[in-house]
Every structure is written in C-alpha cells, then in structure tokens.
Amino acid sequence: MDIRTVPGIMPVREEDQLDWEELRKYLVREGVLPADSGPLIAVQFPTGASNLTYLIQSGEFVAVLRRPPHGPLPPRAHDMGRESSILARLHPHFPKAPKPYAYCEDPLVIGVPFFVMEYRPGVPLDDAFPEGFAYAPEVGRAISERAIQALAELHAVDPVASGLIQFGKPEGFLRRQVDGWIERFHRSRTDEDVPHADAVMAWLSAHVPESRDVTVIHNDFKLNNMLFAPPAYHDIVGIVDWEMATVGDPLFDLGVMLSYWTEPSDPPALQALFPSVTTLEGFYSRREMAERYAEETGRSVHDMKFYYVFGVFKLAVILQQIYVRYKMGKTSDARFARFGDGIRALVEHARAEIDHP
C-alpha cells in the first residue's frame, strides 16, 4: 500500500514535521524496522484536537505515531508512556486495541516523547458516510450492534489479570468525576448566563449512584473513535484514542457514548452541535442501545439517566473551557464564537432529561 492514498489523510503540516531519519534509525535500533529499511515517508491525520497523529511507512512497514501537541502541557496530560503501556496490557485481552511497537522518551529522537503502534485500516464515522456509499437501514442496525458488542467486550477484560488495575483508582470514581467536572465548570464560567446550570449540577451531585462494577473503561468511547472496515462498514477493526483510559464504572463509558449518540427527535440546536450518522433510519435509539448493553452484559441500566445527563453536562463543560479562552482573547478561532449557544443547548437538554419521567 501507499499511505499517501489512504482516505482522510493530508500531507504533514510544516509546523508538525519531525526528523524522519532519526525516527527511522530509532525504529531500527528497537528492532521494529530491519537495518536495511528504506527512508520513512509520512502523512498526517487531520482529525482530533489533542495529540498529533501520523501515518508512517517504510516499504511494507506501516504504522501510526502519536506525540503530544505543541507548547506547554498540563501535568500528567498527553502522557505517551501511559497510553502506550495501557495498550501493551490491553491488546492481548482486547484485540480491537492496537498493538504498540515502541515507546520513546528520549528528546534526541524527535524532540518529544512518542510511541509507535500498529495501523488499523478502518474508517471512523462521524456526521456522514464516505462519498458514494449506498446507505441502508440495516447498516445502522449493524453498526449499533457492533458498537455495543465492542463496549461489552472491553468491559469483560479483567482489570487485575490484565495488569490494568494500576491505571485507575476505582474507589470513589463517580464522585470524583462529578465533583471534578462541576469544579471545572465553575472555573471556566464566563459573564454569560447559562440557565439551568446550577440545577443540573445540584441534581448530579445529589444523585451519584453506587458503582456496582469495576472494569477497564475507554473514557472517550464514541463512534468516531471506532474504525469500521470498508466497504460495508459493519465490522469494527480497531478502537483508538486510549489516552484517557482508566479503571472505573463501566456505565460511565456507556453514558459518554450516548451523549454523542444524537437522535432525529433531539432539539435542532443539539443536532447542529453534534451532527451524527446516528440520526439516520436504522440506528438504535439511546434507549435501545442501553437495553442492548444490559442484555449483552447482564448489568442493570436502572440509573442510566444519571450517566447520560452527566455525559451531556461533561460535553457542556468541555465547550465552556474552550469558550472562556475565546472570550478572553486567548484564541481567535471563529468557530468558537457559537459555543456559548452550544453550552446553553446542552445544559437545557440535560435539564429536560432530568425532568423527563
């Protein structure tokens, strides 16, 4: 294959260029590449606002490289070693997680810590299917099923036997999440009113359920972090972006996924904020997704309202953290100007879900 023909990639941006020859030499020293390997070529994945991700190739060898973004980083954020270690322990138990090949923290190689992992030739799904694909409702049903099955398989991994228990603190996980995201909301508040925000935060704080299980969780499990095999787009060939993976309440993952799982009956403002293929005929509703998860895992989803409302509130806080930077003039990206409306739409939707019987 020629990675320059892979759909959805772009040439490496000038500011994101690396020392490809030093990288090749490092991969040879680590035994990832043979000594007589040819020069590396590279392209870049344009999606994502966090770590920088490249597709690299030397002859028949193709792999993915991940490195932190530019500039100063918060403590413990963008930890390449942690993500690589998680994948090393998870991959043998959950093959949909890519296998890592090498982790490097030597700044003399490319200047920053990075890791290299196997490439999975699949396509993420977001607001539309690839051009020319003939969609039919059975495709939506199949994707809904595969997503739930993948989540159930991940949550069946034994945190202790896999060695992944060391990457989380399951005791008090949900309370820490609620308190932490409420605190982030207060810290990033602007001078604009967000109706119902205080009521939603009070409800969440008062309704934290007792976690019944502890599992490995992805912590950002959503449709566009899954790679689907063309041309049918039924089967998941990989799941990516494990930087926030931890050990905690499995229903947290389900709530996060459903917060992105837009339905055709959702308010127009919400659909505009998170356009998704899940509004197409054939995709399961959020209720059906939760019911299928319960059938697959045997877990009760009695408290699903809490997990979904929290997922929606968390999205509002993420937007708020970006919006406050825009309001303070720390970023001039015009796309962020509408985030205020998006925050209000999310909080209003969370409040409506709380009030819904």
N, C-alpha and C positions, 0 to 999 in steps of 0.2 A: 504494500500500500504506500501511497504518498500522502503524508499528513497534510500537505497543502491543499488537498482536495476534500478534506473532511468537512461536512456541512457545519456551519455555525462558528467556524474559527476565523481569525483575522491575523494579519502579519503582526509581529511583536512591535508594540509601540516603542518609539525611540527611548522614552524615559524608563522603559521596563527591560531594556536589553541587558543581558548577562554576559559573562565571559564564558562562551560556549566551549572553547578549547580547554580551559581549566576544568570545567564541568566534565568534559569527556575524559580527561586524564584521571579525575577523581573516580569516576564510574569504572574505569579500567582497574585502578588500584583496589577497588572494593570487589572486584570480580563480577560486577554487573554487566560490563562490556568486555569483549575479548581485546587483547593487546593490539591486534591489527585492525580494530574498528575504524571506520571512516569518520569524517567530520560530522558533528551534530548539526541538524537543521531544527528549527523551532518555529512554532506558531503559538498563538495565544487564544485562550478562551475569553471572550469579551464580557461574559456574564459575571455577576457577583460583585459585591462592594467591599469585600473583606480581603482574604488572602489572594495573591496573584497566582494564576494557574496557567501552566504552559503544557503544550504537547510537543515532545521531543522525539527525534528519530535518528538512528544511525544504521543504515542498511535495513535489515529485517527487524531490528530492535525498535520498539515504540513504547513510550512510557509517558507518565504525567509527572510534572514537577510542580510542587507547591512551595511558596515562600511568603513571608509576611508582606503587608503593604509598606509603602514608603513612609518615612517620618517617624517621630517618637511614638511609642506604643504604651498603652496602659500596662501595669504589672499583670503578669500571667495571661495576657491576651495574645492571640496569634502564636500559640506555643506549638511549634512544628514538632518538637520531640514528643510532646504529649499525644498529638494526633497520630503520629507515626507509631508510637507504642501501643495505642489503642487498636489500630488496625492490625498490628502484628499479633495481638492476642485475640482479636475478634475474628479475623479472616478464617482460621481453621474451624471455627464453630458456626460461622455465618458467611458463606462464600459470596454473598452479594456485596460484602465489603471488600474493596480492592486490596490486593496483597502489596505491602510496602517492600521496596527493594533496598533502600538505603536512606539513612538519616545522617545529616552533616551539620555540625555547628561551628566548623572551622571558617572564620571570616575570610581566610585567604583563598577560598574556592570561588564563591560568587559574592562575598561581602556580607551575607546574612545567613542565618540558619535556613535549611530547606530539607525536604525529603522527596524521594522519587518513588512512585508506585506504579502498578500495572495500569494499563489503559483498557477501559471497557468501551467497546464501540456501540454505544447506545445513544438515544436522543432524549433529552429532557422535554417534558410537556409543560407548557405554560398557558398562554392565552389562545393558542391556535395549534393545529397540527401542521406538519410540514406541507409546503405548497404542493398541490397535485394529489394529496391523499384523499381517497374517497371515504369519508366518514359514514359509519352506520351505527345505530344504537347499540348493537351487540359489542362494538369496540369499547364503548363507555362502560358497559357492564363488566367486560373482561378486565379492563384497567382497574375498576373499582375493586373487583375481587382480588387481583394481584397485589394491589396496594395493601389491603387488609391482611392477606396471607403473609406478605413480607414483614409487616409490623408484628404479626403473631410469631413468626419465626425468630425475629430479633428478640422479642420478649421471652422466648423459650431458652435463650442462652443462659447458662448458669453463671452468675457473676463470680462465684468463688472458684469453680472449676476452671474457668477461662482466665482467671487472674485479673479480671477487670474490676473487681470489688475495690481495688486500691485507687481507682479513679473517681470515686464519689463518696459522699457522706449521706447515706440514705436516711439516717435518723433525723427527723425534723425537716426533711427535704421540702415538702409542700409549704410549710410555714415560712421557711427561709425564702422560697420563691415569691410568695405573696408579699411578705414584708419588704423584700428587696426591690420588687418592681413598683410597689407603692412609693417607696422612698425615691426611686429614680424619677417617677412622675412628678413628685413634689420638687425635686432638684431641677428639673428641666421645664418647669411651668413658665409660661410667658404671661404677658399682661392681658391676653385674650381669655374670655370666659369659656369654660368647657362645661356646659350644662350636664348634670347627672354624674359628673366625675366623682364627687365626694360620696354620693350614694352608692355608686358601683364599688368604690374602694372599701366602703364600710361593709357592704354585703359580702364581698370576697373575704375580708378579714374575719367576719363572723361565721363564715360557712366553710372553713377549711376542713375537708373530710379526713378521716383517719386512713392512711395508706394501708391497703390490705396486702400488697405485694411489693417486692423489691426486684427490679430487673435492670438489665442494661438498657439505656434509652439513648436514642439518637439526639434528641433535644432540639432538632430542627427538621423533623420528619414531615416532608411535604412533597407534592407531586413533582415539582421541578428540581428536586434533589434525587429523583429516581431516573434511571436511564432505561428507556424502552427500546427493544430490538425492532428495527425496521425489517420488512416493510409493513408488517401487520400491527406493530405497536401493542401487542398483547402482553409480552413477557418482559419482566424486569431483569436486565443483565447486570445491573450494578446500582449501588446507592452511594452517594458521595457526600462530601462536606461533613466530616465527623469531628470537627474541631471543638464542638460543644458537647460531645457525647459524655455521658456520666452514668451513675447508678442511682436510680430513684423510682418513683411511682410510674408504672407503665402507662396509666391513663393520662399522664401528662403528655406523652407523645401523641396519643390519640387526640387530645384536646388541641394541641398545636396544629396537627394535620387538618382537623375540621375547621379551625379558624381561617384557614386559607381555602377551604372547600366551598366555594361560592355556589349558591343555588339560584335558579332562574327567578324565584319568588323573593329574593333578597332585595332590599332597597336599592334603587339605581345608583345612589352615591357609593354604596358598598361594592357593587359590581364594577363600577368605574375605577374604584381604588385598587381592587384585586381581580382584574379580568382573568377568567379561567375557563379551560375547556370543560370543567365540571358542570357548567350550565347547560351543556348540550344534552339532548334527549338520550337516555340510556344510562347516564351516570347515576349512581346511587345518591340518594339524599343523605344529609348528615345523620339523620336518624337511622337510616338503613345501614350506613357504614358502622355506626356504633353497635347496632344489633348484630351485624356480621362479625364484628370483633368479639362480641360476647360469645357467639356461637363457636368461633374458632378457638378461643382461649379458655372458655368456661368462667371468665371473670364477670362479675357484676358491673354493669354500667349505670347503676342506680343514681350515682352522683354526677352523671355526665354533664348536667347543666353547669356545675361549678367549673369543671375542666374546660368546657367550651367558652364560658364567659371569661375565665381567666386568660385563655388563649387570645380572645379578641382584645381584652384590655392590654395584654402584653404588646400586641401589634400597635395599639394606640400609643403606648409609651415609647416604642421604637421610633415611631414617626415624630413624637414630641421631642425626642432627643436630637433628631436631625433638624426639626423646625426651629428649635430655640437657637441653634447655631446660625440658621438662616436669618432669624430676626435680629441677632446680634451682629450681623455682617461678617461672620466668620466663613461663610460660603455664599457664593453668588449664583449658584445653580438655580435657574428659573423654575425648574420642576418642583422645587421645594416650596414655592410660594403657595401652592394649593394644599399643603399638608395640614394647615390649620383646619380646613373644611374636612379633610380626611380623619383627623383626630376626633372631631365632634361627631362625625358619622359613625365611627367605630364605637365611641362611648355610648352614643344613643342606641346603637344596635345592642350593645351589652346590656343596657338598662331594659330594653324591650324583651330580651331573652330572660332576664331575671323575673320580669313581671308576667311572662307567658306561663300559663298553667302547665 
